[in-house]
Amino acid sequence: MQRRPFIAAATATAATLATPAVFAQAGKLTPLKFTLDFRINGQTAPFFLAQAKGYYRDEGLDVTIDTGAGSVASITRIASGVYQLGLGDISSLVEFNAQNPGTPVVQAVYQYYNRAPFVIIGRKDRGVTGDFRSLTGKKVAAAAVESTRRAWPMVARKQGMRGDAFQWQTTDFSARDNVMVRGDVDAATYFHDSAVSLFARMKADELSVLKYSDAGVNLYGNAVLASSNLIAQNPKVVAAFLRATNRAIVETFANPAPSIAAMRQREPILDEKVELERWGLTAQYVGAADTRGHGLGDIRKLTLEQQVDEVADTFGLKTRPSADALFNSSMLPARSERTLPAPKA
């Protein structure tokens, strides 16, 4: 949900720049460039499983996976035509489409995080309990521009709290764990699955994890995004990418170890145990309760419409993109392929 002043300027000519970059050719692999939203780690391990096991090649694709620099960067990379596909936040896409009205140049095609993993984690010894109201009067660390911080007003409204109920302590991402451990702040914002580094340094019973979803803020998180030109001119390529990716996601739910191993082929410095723990948290949000009804990758239209309203009200957007303009479900794999086994009793 990052919002930066350059977003409009960077996309002013998106419609003219986003020329189709891939075309299926008989007997040849179709090249695709896919941008992550951030660094390589266990959160996106299934994409590397699909690459390592040849699932993309089986679908006739030659997929390049690059690291990212945030959701806004993912969207603008795709809008400019430099990348055809990527991973980016739905709320950021709402803002992008509102600031660039007309026929969308980027659409979501597979909902990866069925719920955004936004949390505030507080120290119990500072009086932060399982209630958001316990943050009143506290110091909360967060980067200057990041999704969890920006979504806080939505939680405040749901909880009947003031938007300025606590004091923000602007802190670089790399220093967030340190200020928590030292006690310079009482709490900090995180993607839940990014907090494994903090959990390695502080005991679980020392911390309170306040989930935005528990506050009734039901936001979709990062989704697979695609160029609208690619969707229009070569939807079979998008469908092929989603089949291969979905296959790897389902396999990762069944056994995450091969995915983590595939991911570590790209980033061997990462610790296998830590990344398995990270995926365990990611899985809670990728395979959230809604997916039991409609399968992985899909959405509930009403929930997305409510998210559009939340984002528009919070950030004062002049226009409200339609759910149909934001999310295109026509290329999803069959629902039977996107169904996870029922949890064991």
GUMARLO-10756 format. One record per residue (C-alpha): residue number from 1; residue in three letters; x, y, z. Coordinates in steps of 0.001 Angstrom, whole numbers. Example, Ala and Ser with C-alpha at 12.3 -4.5 7.8 and 13.67 -1.06 7.14 Angstrom:
BEGIN
   num   residuo         X         Y         Z
     1       ala     12300     -4500      7800
     2       ser     13670     -1060      7140
//
This chain:
BEGIN
   num   residuo         X         Y         Z
     1       met         0         0         0
     2       gln      2922      2340      -509
     3       arg      1994      5689     -2007
     4       arg      4725      7868     -3423
     5       pro      4537     11234     -5221
     6       phe      6165      9860     -8349
     7       ile      3488      7247     -8996
     8       ala      1417      9455    -11285
     9       ala      4421     10795    -13158
    10       ala      5905      7351    -13597
    11       thr      2720      6098    -15183
    12       ala      1461      9086    -17121
    13       thr      2415      7447    -20397
    14       ala      1832      3870    -19231
    15       ala      -820      3204    -21847
    16       thr      1603      4024    -24649
    17       leu      4619      2324    -23071
    18       ala      2996      -979    -22153
    19       thr      3421     -2650    -25512
    20       pro      3163     -6427    -25600
    21       ala      6554     -7974    -24888
    22       val      5810    -11658    -25232
    23       phe      4270    -13707    -27993
    24       ala      3802    -17445    -28022
    25       gln      5867    -19083    -30753
    26       ala      5418    -22672    -31825
    27       gly      8249    -24868    -30634
    28       lys      9881    -22121    -28582
    29       leu      9644    -21090    -24944
    30       thr      7874    -17794    -24361
    31       pro     10045    -15448    -22262
    32       leu      8380    -13792    -19282
    33       lys      9828    -11353    -16768
    34       phe      8310    -11587    -13270
    35       thr      9143     -9078    -10532
    36       leu      8818     -9868     -6857
    37       asp      7675     -7136     -4507
    38       phe     10755     -7387     -2296
    39       arg     13718     -9612     -1499
    40       ile     13880    -13373     -2033
    41       asn     12817    -15368      1032
    42       gly     10385    -18036      2175
    43       gln      7363    -15815      1549
    44       thr      7673    -16400     -2202
    45       ala      9318    -19830     -2186
    46       pro      6619    -21485     -4381
    47       phe      7619    -19373     -7388
    48       phe     11137    -20772     -7186
    49       leu      9801    -24322     -6846
    50       ala      7848    -23838    -10082
    51       gln     11033    -22633    -11750
    52       ala     13348    -25300    -10300
    53       lys     11040    -28231    -11063
    54       gly     10421    -27082    -14627
    55       tyr      6720    -26328    -14190
    56       tyr      7066    -23088    -16139
    57       arg      9005    -24848    -18903
    58       asp      6329    -27562    -18997
    59       glu      3879    -24781    -19844
    60       gly      6120    -23437    -22608
    61       leu      7474    -20531    -20556
    62       asp     10962    -19235    -19852
    63       val     10387    -17248    -16648
    64       thr     12912    -14842    -15140
    65       ile     12265    -13919    -11483
    66       asp     13790    -10677    -10193
    67       thr     13796     -9057     -6769
    68       gly     11565     -6058     -6222
    69       ala     11513     -2681     -4486
    70       gly      7973     -2530     -3123
    71       ser      4454     -2828     -4469
    72       val      4448       552     -6191
    73       ala      7618      -405     -8055
    74       ser      6064     -3718     -9118
    75       ile      3038     -1958    -10557
    76       thr      5032       681    -12408
    77       arg      7449     -1936    -13769
    78       ile      4511     -3802    -15309
    79       ala      2738      -647    -16483
    80       ser      5876       501    -18308
    81       gly      6211     -2821    -20142
    82       val      9592     -3679    -18593
    83       tyr      7961     -6640    -16828
    84       gln      4914     -8596    -17902
    85       leu      3996    -10017    -14480
    86       gly      4764     -9323    -10855
    87       leu      3750     -9486     -7229
    88       gly      2128     -6392     -5745
    89       asp      -354     -5189     -3149
    90       ile     -4021     -4886     -4109
    91       ser     -4486     -1658     -2132
    92       ser     -1562      -120     -4020
    93       leu     -3287     -1186     -7240
    94       val     -6481       542     -6069
    95       glu     -4524      3785     -5651
    96       phe     -2702      3334     -8948
    97       asn     -5943      2828    -10895
    98       ala     -7607      5741     -9123
    99       gln     -4717      8018    -10105
   100       asn     -4664      6644    -13665
   101       pro     -8352      6447    -14654
   102       gly     -9523      4779    -17822
   103       thr     -8822      1322    -19137
   104       pro     -6528      -351    -16570
   105       val     -2993     -1140    -17727
   106       val     -2355     -3547    -14836
   107       gln     -4749     -6095    -13306
   108       ala     -4546     -8683    -10563
   109       val     -4982    -12220    -11897
   110       tyr     -4249    -14459     -8867
   111       gln     -4722    -13445     -5246
   112       tyr     -1603    -14715     -3448
   113       tyr     -2191    -13336        60
   114       asn     -5873    -13977       700
   115       arg     -5446    -11645      3660
   116       ala     -2809     -8973      4088
   117       pro      -391    -10102      6837
   118       phe      -454     -6715      8612
   119       val       325     -6823     12338
   120       ile      1603     -4627     15135
   121       ile      3813     -6559     17530
   122       gly      4195     -5166     21042
   123       arg      6220     -5895     24151
   124       lys      4113     -7281     26977
   125       asp      6452     -5740     29547
   126       arg      5430     -2345     28135
   127       gly      1764     -3056     28641
   128       val       886     -4101     25093
   129       thr     -1689     -6871     25388
   130       gly     -3901     -8636     22859
   131       asp     -6070     -5515     22521
   132       phe     -5279     -2705     20087
   133       arg     -6402      -209     22720
   134       ser     -3373     -1188     24792
   135       leu     -1266       737     22228
   136       thr     -2714      4039     23449
   137       gly        64      6389     24472
   138       lys      2799      4013     23302
   139       lys      5707      4449     20851
   140       val      5336      2329     17704
   141       ala      8195      1878     15241
   142       ala      7469      1867     11513
   143       ala      9172      2854      8283
   144       ala      8226      6247      6877
   145       val      6196      4782      3996
   146       glu      4984      1211      4416
   147       ser      1755      -704      4124
   148       thr      1030     -1620      7727
   149       arg      1565      1931      8947
   150       arg      -562      3415      6203
   151       ala     -3426      1006      6900
   152       trp     -3558      1888     10601
   153       pro     -6436      4435     10209
   154       met     -8637      1560      9004
   155       val     -7983      -334     12241
   156       ala     -8492      2817     14307
   157       arg    -11947      3335     12788
   158       lys    -12943      -293     13386
   159       gln    -11730      -111     16997
   160       gly    -13246      3289     17733
   161       met     -9784      4722     18416
   162       arg     -8174      7998     17467
   163       gly     -5801      7826     14523
   164       asp     -3134      9467     16700
   165       ala     -3723      7205     19706
   166       phe        -8      6453     19837
   167       gln      3250      8049     18675
   168       trp      4914      6823     15494
   169       gln      8679      6358     15735
   170       thr      9982      6434     12163
   171       thr     12547      3639     11876
   172       asp     14293      2011      8934
   173       phe     13220     -1571      8208
   174       ser     16711     -2856      9005
   175       ala     16675     -1277     12475
   176       arg     13180     -2271     13532
   177       asp     14168     -5460     15359
   178       asn     16954     -3635     17184
   179       val     14740      -894     18578
   180       met     12254     -3526     19730
   181       val     14878     -5675     21441
   182       arg     16534     -2675     23120
   183       gly     13187     -1365     24280
   184       asp     13512      1970     22477
   185       val      9886      1507     21417
   186       asp      6912      -352     22811
   187       ala      5771     -1929     19547
   188       ala      6468     -2058     15812
   189       thr      4634     -2714     12562
   190       tyr      5410     -5850     10552
   191       phe      4244     -8148      7838
   192       his      3583    -11080     10166
   193       asp      5801    -13402      8138
   194       ser      8610    -10823      8130
   195       ala      8776    -10901     11924
   196       val     10654    -14217     12160
   197       ser     13849    -12253     12704
   198       leu     12296    -10655     15791
   199       phe     10964    -14003     17017
   200       ala     14523    -15342     16845
   201       arg     15633    -12661     19296
   202       met     12678    -12397     21679
   203       lys     10571    -15135     23224
   204       ala      7010    -15568     21980
   205       asp      5587    -15098     25485
   206       glu      7264    -11685     25644
   207       leu      5307    -10396     22653
   208       ser      1716     -9606     21688
   209       val       835     -9996     18003
   210       leu     -2071     -7739     17027
   211       lys     -3463     -8803     13645
   212       tyr     -5314     -6267     11532
   213       ser     -7569     -9058     10299
   214       asp     -8664     -9712     13908
   215       ala     -9748     -6071     14102
   216       gly    -12193     -6636     11238
   217       val     -9960     -5057      8590
   218       asn    -10272     -7647      5822
   219       leu     -7759     -6581      3223
   220       tyr     -6448     -8634       341
   221       gly     -2654     -8468       213
   222       asn      -154     -9129     -2549
   223       ala     -1481    -10626     -5761
   224       val        29    -11769     -9045
   225       leu      -348     -8780    -11365
   226       ala      -258     -8808    -15147
   227       ser       -55     -6326    -17979
   228       ser     -3509     -5709    -19421
   229       asn     -2016     -5817    -22922
   230       leu      -635     -9281    -22243
   231       ile     -4009    -10361    -20870
   232       ala     -5786     -9072    -23965
   233       gln     -3331    -10328    -26578
   234       asn     -2047    -13547    -25047
   235       pro     -4261    -14724    -22170
   236       lys     -3062    -18314    -22658
   237       val       418    -17249    -21539
   238       val     -1002    -15739    -18331
   239       ala     -3104    -18852    -17738
   240       ala       -36    -21051    -18250
   241       phe      1975    -19034    -15722
   242       leu      -845    -19298    -13184
   243       arg     -1226    -23069    -13672
   244       ala      2467    -23648    -13041
   245       thr      2555    -21281    -10074
   246       asn      -610    -22682     -8523
   247       arg       767    -26212     -8881
   248       ala      3842    -25174     -6896
   249       ile      1786    -23363     -4235
   250       val      -386    -26440     -3615
   251       glu      2732    -28610     -3364
   252       thr      4306    -26147      -937
   253       phe      1306    -26425      1370
   254       ala      1724    -30210      1320
   255       asn      5494    -30096      1911
   256       pro      7347    -26755      2064
   257       ala     10881    -28186      2291
   258       pro     11458    -28565     -1494
   259       ser     10259    -24995     -2082
   260       ile     12612    -23630       546
   261       ala     15450    -25641     -1009
   262       ala     14598    -24212     -4448
   263       met     14503    -20692     -3036
   264       arg     17896    -21205     -1382
   265       gln     19398    -22064     -4763
   266       arg     18993    -18347     -5475
   267       glu     19813    -17154     -1942
   268       pro     22017    -19822      -320
   269       ile     22885    -17528      2580
   270       leu     19337    -17824      3964
   271       asp     18740    -20194      6880
   272       glu     16489    -23145      6015
   273       lys     14898    -23343      9480
   274       val     14102    -19636      9562
   275       glu     12598    -19690      6068
   276       leu     10468    -22740      6878
   277       glu      9135    -20820      9870
   278       arg      8506    -17813      7642
   279       trp      6544    -19927      5148
   280       gly      4497    -21341      8035
   281       leu      3305    -17817      8792
   282       thr      2845    -16925      5113
   283       ala       662    -20006      4612
   284       gln     -1841    -18717      7192
   285       tyr     -2533    -15717      4961
   286       val     -2226    -17389      1535
   287       gly     -4573    -20179      2591
   288       ala     -6873    -18046      4762
   289       ala    -10398    -19189      5614
   290       asp    -11962    -17798      2415
   291       thr     -9893    -20116       258
   292       arg    -11796    -23111      1657
   293       gly    -14823    -21793      -187
   294       his    -13465    -20516     -3511
   295       gly     -9994    -22029     -3683
   296       leu     -6571    -20444     -3818
   297       gly     -6058    -17386     -5975
   298       asp     -9656    -16170     -6116
   299       ile    -11501    -13393     -4291
   300       arg    -14928    -12503     -2965
   301       lys    -16116     -9538     -5004
   302       leu    -17912     -7916     -2062
   303       thr    -14750     -8073        73
   304       leu    -12727     -6390     -2677
   305       glu    -15407     -3723     -3123
   306       gln    -15275     -3022       609
   307       gln    -11483     -2782       409
   308       val    -11766      -226     -2402
   309       asp    -14079      1853      -197
   310       glu    -11694      1586      2777
   311       val     -8689      2654       689
   312       ala    -10602      5470     -1019
   313       asp    -11866      6864      2283
   314       thr     -8505      6551      4042
   315       phe     -6437      8187      1301
   316       gly     -9028     10586      -104
   317       leu     -9120      9074     -3586
   318       lys    -11227     11031     -6074
   319       thr    -12294      7919     -7987
   320       arg    -13062      4366     -6909
   321       pro    -11954      1646     -9331
   322       ser    -14412     -1194     -9819
   323       ala    -13617     -4673     -8555
   324       asp    -13875     -5962    -12123
   325       ala    -11242     -3470    -13294
   326       leu     -8898     -4518    -10497
   327       phe     -9199     -8296    -10576
   328       asn     -9498    -10558    -13630
   329       ser    -10330    -14137    -12665
   330       ser    -10774    -15474    -16207
   331       met     -7341    -17116    -16381
   332       leu     -7352    -18894    -13016
   333       pro     -6761    -22657    -13038
   334       ala     -9809    -24839    -12464
   335       arg    -11134    -24621     -8934
   336       ser    -10394    -28317     -8388
   337       glu     -6702    -27524     -8951
   338       arg     -6824    -24666     -6443
   339       thr     -8424    -26567     -3573
   340       leu     -6412    -27305      -451
   341       pro     -7117    -30410      1620
   342       ala     -9364    -29821      4605
   343       pro     -7354    -29180      7792
   344       lys     -6921    -32217      9982
   345       ala     -9107    -32385     13060
//
